[in-house]
């Protein structure tokens, strides 16, 4: 069976099977769409099925979940780096068009999202066909379903385009007998046009009391495609479309000017309808600060407490188990251990930069900013509050209700660093991941957080990037400057704002660090270094901190370089398309669908 035909026909079979399972119908092989769309309840169930492919991000690697990408970027070195594992395959460059560990050993996004797109296409087409949709649907509800299905379709296409670049665009199920010689991979710009257009069509749908594609949430409907989500998709797509990977000379349709316009409009629309950064200060025994509290507090769809999250992953992260510390009972592995490069990005509490870069190619000699007060013999003092909320470090307090529960990553410590391949329970870098981890979480009390897929802070940063690229750091774009947008994000944790008057180059450096810190471990860094085309600089290796305890109780800090990775070539900017599918399309159409470097 041919590439897209196989995907969409499998999607059709999956949709039919789901209908039989969920719609109170007998499965006799003769399921008719008119049997579904002739009843409101069956149609509602089929609509609900459209969101089943939304990501379920976890720290495990399997065919049913979406893996956290921190360990596949320079954010972290995974503790499974020395054993047979998905990440070790990645680090050693055991990636090809016939075997990509991120698709062959994890959920396959090509199959998953094209299947999800088929279901959206099928739903949109049939509910608008009066010969099939014979139930007298309420007009507002029907239009709301169609609008949400379009946002879902846009989201699913975006997940493909982020990974593969341009992909075939289809708005209807392919008919039997379709000539796939006519299929082609659309360009990134064409895909961006389509995705943004789908969101615009949904946003053009009037917002009424019983129309769910609105600026509202319902407590039992976390997967409703609200207008916030449509705006967030537009913001992210426009930013990526203007980035060097996709518009290297800023001459395409999606210039930085255009991206600034789109990202600002998205930001304004969300703020004007009540979106706010989460600032709830927790009890001292619950969380470290508001930032920490945000990532261990599940979003509430009614938006009483959390007005920042627009969409979150449907699976609770088990940090305690798969990115845990040996202080956690029943933990299995340390997982993605934060890199020293990430740690170096956190400013001092007064807003100054402690590390300005590196004096050597191996990142073992930091360029220390003497004016910052950074002390390389006490490197974790007086840092950005987000550091303490995101990373477990040597000497930190593990349990907030127990001052004696100190975590030590020094050699021989209770969570000591290890360079043994089989010690997957111990850190490779001298750090453990704290973000999303509720210290009370364990096998009997799963209370770690959920991965946000879209949140307001990202929209501020998206706009800031487009605005400084378009007009510079301090110039107003639609009533806000890039620097002001960044400073709003910093203010949430009490960090001083970036100063006025920075050059574009200096602001870019500070902005990229800010984005890395604010969005740490949220699967942005993996894509950011690719769209900026700096992967060759960032992902060749990472460093850590080896700490030894002196006889007098003080510590010696030594930076260490971890093994080279073979996953930083330019071909790693995009996933390879499975070679079996590439060969089929080459035979059918004469077109080579493979991404550069994977031929």
C-alpha positions in Angstrom: 0.0 0.0 0.0 1.3 3.4 -0.9 2.6 6.0 1.6 -0.2 8.4 2.3 -2.8 5.9 1.2 -1.6 3.4 3.8 -1.7 6.1 6.5 -5.1 7.4 5.7 -6.7 4.0 5.0 -5.2 2.8 8.3 -6.7 5.9 9.9 -10.0 5.1 8.4 -9.9 1.6 9.8 -8.9 3.0 13.2 -11.7 5.5 13.1 -14.2 2.8 12.2 -12.9 0.6 15.0 -13.2 3.5 17.5 -16.7 4.2 16.3 -17.7 0.6 16.9 -16.1 0.6 20.3 -17.4 3.9 21.5 -20.7 4.6 19.6 -22.9 1.7 20.8 -22.8 0.0 17.3 -22.2 -3.5 16.2 -19.0 -4.0 14.3 -20.1 -6.0 11.2 -17.7 -4.5 8.7 -20.5 -2.3 7.2 -20.2 0.8 9.3 -21.7 3.8 7.5 -20.8 7.4 8.4 -24.5 8.4 8.1 -25.2 6.0 11.0 -22.9 8.2 13.1 -23.9 11.6 11.9 -27.6 10.8 12.1 -27.4 11.0 15.9 -26.1 13.8 18.1 -24.6 11.5 20.8 -22.7 9.4 18.3 -21.4 12.5 16.5 -20.2 13.9 19.9 -18.3 10.8 20.6 -16.7 10.8 17.2 -15.7 14.4 17.8 -14.2 13.6 21.1 -12.1 10.9 19.4 -10.3 13.6 17.3 -8.3 14.8 20.3 -7.0 11.3 21.3 -3.7 12.0 19.5 -2.8 15.0 21.5 0.6 14.4 23.1 1.1 12.3 26.2 4.6 13.4 27.2 6.5 11.1 29.5 10.0 10.2 30.5 9.5 6.6 29.3 10.2 5.4 25.8 7.5 3.4 24.1 5.1 3.2 21.2 2.2 4.9 23.0 3.8 8.1 24.6 5.7 11.1 23.4 9.2 11.2 24.9 10.6 14.2 26.8 13.3 15.7 24.6 15.6 17.2 27.2 18.1 14.3 27.0 18.2 14.6 23.2 19.4 18.2 23.5 22.1 20.1 25.3 19.8 20.6 28.3 20.8 17.3 29.8 22.9 14.1 29.6 20.7 11.1 30.1 21.8 8.5 32.7 21.0 5.8 30.2 23.8 7.1 27.9 26.0 4.0 28.5 23.6 1.2 28.0 21.4 -0.1 25.1 18.8 2.6 25.0 17.0 5.1 22.8 19.2 8.0 24.1 22.5 6.0 23.7 21.5 5.2 20.1 21.0 8.9 19.6 24.2 10.0 21.2 26.2 7.4 19.2 24.6 8.5 15.9 22.8 5.2 15.4 20.1 7.0 13.4 19.2 6.5 9.8 16.2 6.7 7.4 15.5 3.1 8.2 15.9 3.3 11.9 15.4 6.5 13.9 15.2 5.6 17.6 12.8 8.6 18.2 10.3 7.0 15.9 11.2 3.3 15.7 11.5 2.8 19.5 9.0 5.6 20.5 5.7 6.7 19.1 5.9 7.3 15.4 4.7 10.9 14.7 4.4 10.3 11.0 1.8 7.6 11.4 0.2 9.0 14.5 -0.4 12.5 13.2 -1.4 11.6 9.7 -3.9 9.2 11.2 -5.2 12.0 13.4 -5.4 14.3 10.4 -7.4 11.7 8.5 -9.9 11.6 11.4 -10.2 15.4 11.4 -10.7 15.5 7.6 -13.3 12.8 7.8 -15.2 14.6 10.5 -15.2 18.0 8.9 -16.2 16.6 5.5 -19.1 14.4 6.7 -20.6 16.8 9.2 -21.0 19.3 6.4 -22.6 16.8 4.0 -26.4 17.1 4.4 -26.8 13.6 2.9 -24.7 12.1 5.7 -25.2 14.5 8.6 -29.0 14.2 8.8 -29.4 15.0 12.5 -30.7 18.6 13.0 -27.6 19.8 14.8 -27.7 23.1 16.7 -25.9 25.5 14.4 -23.6 26.9 17.0 -22.5 23.5 18.3 -22.0 22.2 14.7 -19.9 25.2 13.8 -18.0 25.0 17.0 -17.1 21.3 16.4 -15.9 22.2 12.9 -13.8 25.1 14.2 -12.2 22.9 16.9 -11.5 20.1 14.4 -9.7 22.7 12.2 -7.6 23.8 15.2 -6.8 20.1 15.9 -5.9 19.5 12.3 -3.6 22.6 12.4 -2.0 21.3 15.6 -1.4 17.8 14.2 0.1 19.2 11.0 2.3 21.5 13.0 3.7 18.5 15.0 4.7 16.9 11.6 6.2 20.1 10.2 8.3 20.8 13.3 9.9 17.4 12.9 10.0 16.8 9.1 9.7 20.2 7.4 7.1 20.5 4.7 4.7 17.6 4.4 1.8 16.6 2.0 -1.3 18.7 2.7 -4.7 17.1 2.6 -8.1 18.6 3.6 -10.3 15.7 2.7 -9.9 11.9 3.0 -8.3 10.5 -0.2 -10.9 8.6 -2.2 -10.3 5.1 -3.3 -8.4 5.0 -6.6 -6.7 8.3 -5.9 -3.5 8.7 -8.0 -0.8 9.3 -5.5 1.6 10.2 -8.3 0.0 13.7 -7.8 1.0 13.9 -4.2 3.9 16.1 -3.2 5.6 17.5 -0.1 4.4 21.1 0.3 7.1 23.7 1.3 7.4 24.8 4.9 5.9 28.2 4.0 2.9 26.5 2.3 2.4 24.4 5.4 2.7 27.5 7.6 0.1 29.2 5.4 -2.3 26.3 5.8 -1.8 25.9 9.6 -2.2 29.6 10.3 -5.2 29.7 7.9 -6.9 26.9 9.7 -6.5 28.8 13.0 -7.8 32.0 11.4 -10.9 30.1 10.1 -11.6 28.8 13.5 -11.1 32.2 15.1 -13.5 33.8 12.6 -16.3 31.5 13.9 -18.5 33.7 16.1 -18.1 33.1 19.9 -21.5 32.4 21.4 -22.7 31.0 24.7 -22.8 27.3 23.6 -19.9 27.5 21.1 -16.9 25.7 22.7 -14.3 27.3 20.5 -14.2 30.3 22.8 -12.0 32.0 25.4 -13.4 29.6 28.0 -12.6 26.3 29.6 -15.0 23.7 30.9 -13.8 21.7 33.9 -14.4 18.3 32.3 -13.1 19.3 28.9 -9.4 19.8 29.0 -9.0 19.0 25.3 -11.4 21.6 24.0 -9.6 23.6 21.3 -10.0 27.1 22.7 -9.2 30.4 21.0 -6.1 30.6 23.2 -4.7 27.4 21.6 -5.4 28.7 18.1 -3.5 31.9 18.9 -0.7 30.0 20.5 -0.3 27.8 17.4 -0.2 30.9 15.2 2.5 32.4 17.4 4.8 29.4 17.3 4.3 28.7 13.6 5.1 32.3 12.7 8.2 32.3 14.8 9.5 29.1 13.3 8.6 30.2 9.8 10.7 33.4 10.2 13.7 31.6 11.7 17.0 31.0 9.9 16.2 27.3 9.2 13.1 28.1 7.2 13.7 31.7 6.0 17.5 32.1 6.0 17.7 35.5 4.3 14.4 36.9 5.7 13.0 37.2 2.2 10.1 34.8 2.3 6.5 35.5 3.2 7.2 35.1 6.9 9.7 37.8 7.6 10.6 38.9 11.1 8.2 41.9 10.6 5.4 39.5 9.8 6.2 37.2 12.7 6.3 40.2 15.1 2.8 41.2 13.8 1.4 37.7 14.3 3.0 37.0 17.6 1.9 40.4 19.0 -1.7 39.9 17.9 -1.7 36.5 19.5 -0.3 37.8 22.7 -2.7 40.7 22.8 -5.7 38.5 22.1 -4.9 36.1 25.0 -4.1 38.8 27.5 -7.2 40.8 26.7 -9.3 37.7 27.5 -7.8 37.1 30.9 -4.5 35.2 30.3 -2.0 35.9 33.1 1.3 34.5 34.2 0.9 32.2 37.2 2.0 34.1 40.3 0.5 32.1 43.2 3.1 32.2 46.0 3.0 28.8 47.8 3.4 27.8 51.4 7.1 27.4 52.2 6.6 23.7 52.8 4.8 23.2 49.4 7.0 24.7 46.8 10.0 27.0 46.5 8.4 29.9 44.7 5.6 30.7 42.3 7.5 29.3 39.3 8.1 26.0 41.1 4.4 26.0 42.3 3.2 26.5 38.7 4.9 23.3 37.4 3.6 21.0 40.2 0.0 22.5 40.1 -2.3 20.9 37.5 -4.0 23.5 35.4 -7.7 24.0 36.2 -9.8 24.4 33.1 -12.2 26.8 34.9 -9.1 29.1 35.1 -9.7 30.1 38.7 -6.1 29.6 39.7 -4.1 29.0 36.5 -4.6 31.5 33.8 -1.3 30.8 32.1 -1.7 27.3 30.6 -3.6 26.9 27.3 -3.0 23.2 26.7 -1.1 20.6 28.6 0.0 17.0 28.0 -2.5 14.4 29.1 -0.1 12.3 31.1 1.4 13.2 34.5 5.2 13.2 34.5 6.8 10.7 36.8 9.9 12.7 37.6 10.3 10.9 40.9 10.6 7.6 39.1 12.3 8.2 35.7 14.3 11.4 36.5 14.5 10.9 40.2 17.2 11.1 42.8 18.4 8.1 44.8 16.7 9.7 47.8 13.4 8.7 46.2 12.3 5.2 47.2 11.4 3.0 44.2 13.0 5.4 41.7 14.4 3.6 38.6 16.7 6.1 36.9 18.1 9.6 37.0 17.0 10.2 33.5 17.9 13.6 31.9 20.6 15.1 34.2 20.9 18.9 33.7 24.0 20.0 31.9 26.5 22.5 33.2 25.8 24.6 30.1 22.2 25.0 31.3 23.2 25.8 34.8 25.6 28.5 33.5 22.6 30.2 31.8 21.0 31.1 35.1 21.7 34.7 36.1 22.7 35.9 39.5 19.8 37.1 41.6 20.7 40.7 40.9 20.3 40.1 37.2 24.0 40.0 36.3 25.5 37.2 34.2 27.8 34.9 36.1 29.2 33.1 33.0 29.8 35.0 29.8 30.9 32.0 27.8 33.9 29.7 27.7 37.6 30.3 27.1 38.2 26.9 25.6 36.5 24.6 23.2 35.7 22.0 25.8 33.8 24.4 28.1 36.0 23.6 31.0 37.2 27.2 31.5 34.3 29.5 32.0 34.6 33.2 31.3 33.5 34.4 34.7 32.0 37.8 35.0 34.0 39.2 38.0 31.4 42.0 38.5 28.6 39.5 39.1 29.9 38.2 42.4 29.9 34.6 41.2 32.1 32.4 43.3 33.4 29.3 41.6 33.9 27.7 45.1 30.3 28.4 46.0 28.7 28.4 42.5 25.0 27.9 43.5 24.6 30.9 45.8 22.4 33.9 44.9 21.1 32.6 41.5 17.9 33.2 39.6 15.0 31.7 41.6 14.2 29.5 38.6 17.5 27.7 39.2 16.4 26.5 42.6 13.0 25.5 41.2 14.4 23.5 38.3 17.6 21.8 39.4 18.7 19.6 42.3 22.3 20.5 43.1 24.9 19.6 45.6 23.8 20.6 49.1 20.3 21.6 48.3 17.3 20.7 50.5 15.4 17.8 49.0 12.2 17.8 51.1 10.9 21.3 51.9 9.4 20.1 55.2 12.7 18.6 56.4 15.7 20.9 56.6 17.9 17.8 57.3 17.1 16.2 53.9 20.1 17.5 52.1 21.0 16.1 48.7 24.7 15.6 47.9 25.9 15.0 44.4 29.6 15.0 45.3 31.6 11.8 44.8 30.5 9.4 47.5 27.4 11.5 48.4 23.9 10.2 48.9 23.2 11.1 45.3 26.8 11.1 44.1 27.9 11.6 40.5 28.7 8.4 38.6 30.5 7.6 35.4 29.6 3.9 35.4 27.4 3.0 32.5 25.3 0.7 34.6 24.6 3.2 37.4 21.5 4.6 35.7 20.1 5.7 39.1 22.9 8.3 39.6 23.6 11.6 37.9 26.1 11.9 35.1 26.5 15.7 35.4 26.3 16.4 39.1 22.7 17.6 38.8 19.2 16.2 38.8 16.0 17.5 37.3 13.7 19.3 39.8 11.2 21.0 37.6 7.8 19.3 37.6 8.8 17.3 40.7 6.7 17.6 43.8 9.0 16.4 46.5 6.1 14.6 48.1 5.6 12.5 44.9 6.3 8.8 45.1 4.9 5.4 44.1 2.0 5.8 46.5 1.4 9.5 45.9 1.9 10.5 42.2 1.7 14.3 42.4 4.4 15.5 39.9 3.3 18.0 37.3 2.2 17.9 33.6 4.0 19.2 30.6 2.5 22.4 29.3 2.2 22.3 25.5 1.3 26.0 25.2 1.5 28.7 27.9 1.5 32.4 28.1 5.2 32.8 28.9 6.1 31.2 25.6 3.9 33.8 23.7 5.8 36.7 25.5 9.1 35.1 24.4 7.9 34.4 20.9 7.0 38.0 20.4 10.2 39.2 22.0 12.3 37.2 19.5 10.4 38.3 16.5 10.3 42.0 17.7 14.1 42.3 18.4 14.8 40.6 15.1 12.4 43.0 13.3 13.0 46.3 15.1 15.6 45.9 17.8 15.5 45.3 21.5 14.0 48.6 22.6 11.7 49.7 19.8 8.0 49.5 20.3 6.2 47.0 18.1 2.5 47.2 18.5 2.8 49.0 21.8 5.5 46.7 23.4 9.2 46.2 22.9 11.1 43.0 22.9 12.9 43.9 26.1 9.6 44.8 27.9 8.2 41.3 26.9 11.2 39.5 28.3 11.2 41.6 31.5 7.5 40.7 32.1 8.6 37.1 32.2 11.5 37.8 34.5 9.4 39.9 36.8 7.2 36.8 37.7 10.1 35.4 39.7 11.4 38.7 41.0 14.4 38.9 38.6 15.5 42.4 37.5 14.8 43.4 34.0 17.3 43.4 31.2 18.8 46.8 30.8 17.9 49.2 28.0 20.4 50.0 25.3 21.7 46.5 24.7 23.0 45.9 21.1 21.1 43.5 19.0 23.8 40.9 19.4 24.0 41.3 23.2 20.2 41.2 23.5 20.1 38.1 21.3 22.5 36.3 23.7 20.5 37.4 26.8 17.2 36.5 25.1 18.4 33.0 24.1 19.5 32.4 27.7 16.2 33.7 29.0 14.3 31.4 26.7 16.4 28.5 27.7 15.9 29.1 31.4 12.2 29.9 31.4 11.3 27.0 29.1 13.8 24.5 30.5 12.8 20.8 30.0 9.6 21.8 28.1 10.8 20.5 24.7 11.6 23.9 23.2 15.4 23.8 23.3 15.5 20.7 21.0 13.7 22.7 18.3 15.2 26.1 19.1 18.8 25.1 18.3 17.6 23.6 15.0 15.6 26.6 13.8 18.5 28.9 14.8 20.9 26.6 12.9 23.3 26.3 15.9 23.0 22.6 16.5 26.6 22.0 15.4 27.7 24.4 18.2 25.4 23.1 21.0 25.0 19.4 20.8 28.5 17.9 20.2 28.9 17.3 23.9 27.8 18.6 27.3 29.7 19.1 30.5 29.0 18.5 34.2 30.4 19.3 37.6 32.4 16.7 39.5 32.5 17.6 43.2 34.7 16.1 45.8 34.5 16.8 49.5 37.5 18.1 51.3 38.6 17.0 54.8 37.4 20.3 56.3 33.9 19.8 54.9 34.3 22.2 52.0 34.0 21.1 48.4 36.2 21.2 45.3 34.3 21.9 42.0 35.7 20.5 38.8 34.1 20.8 35.4 34.1 17.7 33.4 33.5 17.1 29.7 31.2 14.2 28.8 31.7 12.0 25.8 31.2 13.3 22.2 27.8 12.9 20.7 27.3 12.0 17.0 23.9 13.8 16.6 24.9 17.4 15.8 25.3 17.2 12.0 23.1 19.5 9.9 21.1 16.5 8.8 19.7 16.3 12.4 17.9 19.6 11.8 15.0 17.4 10.6 13.8 13.8 11.2 14.4 11.4 8.3 11.3 10.3 6.5 11.1 6.5 6.8 13.1 5.1 3.8 10.4 2.5 3.0 7.9 5.3 2.3 10.5 7.4 0.5 11.3 4.5 -1.9 7.6 3.9 -2.6 7.0 7.6 -3.4 10.1 7.7 -5.6 8.7 4.7 -7.5 5.2 6.2 -7.8 6.0 9.8 -8.5 9.7 10.1 -9.3 10.0 12.5 -6.3 12.6 12.1 -3.6 10.8 12.9 -0.3 13.9 12.4 1.9 15.2 15.2 4.0 18.8 16.5 3.4 21.6 14.3 4.6 19.4 11.2 5.1 19.5 10.0 1.5 
